[in-house]
């Protein structure tokens, strides 16, 4: 990935990201059942409003809510990317982006879907307006691709994306 260029929708499209659909439209989006990486984007760079309670599902009895202070501390001014994630193909080759993004969507809708990472986005008052884009990755490990994009974002902004609480780990 080319360094030192702002990570906008246009830049992501040039790199091969596709989709750019709202979570509620994922079922009809054509997200592939292949390994890859994905991003969650917010079109507005205006200051956010946060919900006091996270509407996402409680995973293993854990409340996904964090304090507004924690959300404020994680916020990255001027960034469009809110979260960067990865999807492996799984041992049987059937997991991929479609399954992982569906888990993320269902978790945000209050379901028990096993997608704890990136849960901060559901406390954005405008989370319904967020877009999801993906890029299949076949020539390298999705974990490495995720870690590289997080590192690029961090180099540009001095912090990880808002909802990424770790740096990404290559498998």
Secondary structure, 3 states (H helix, E strand, C coil): CCCCCCCCHHHHHHHCCEEEEEHHHHHHCCCCCCCEEEEEECCCCCCCCECCCCCCCCECCECCCCCHHHHHHHCCCCCCEEEEEEECCCCCCCCHHHHHHHHHHHHHCCCCCCCCCCHHHHHECCHHHCEEEEEECCCCCHHHHHHHHHHHHHHHHCCCCCCCCCCCCCC
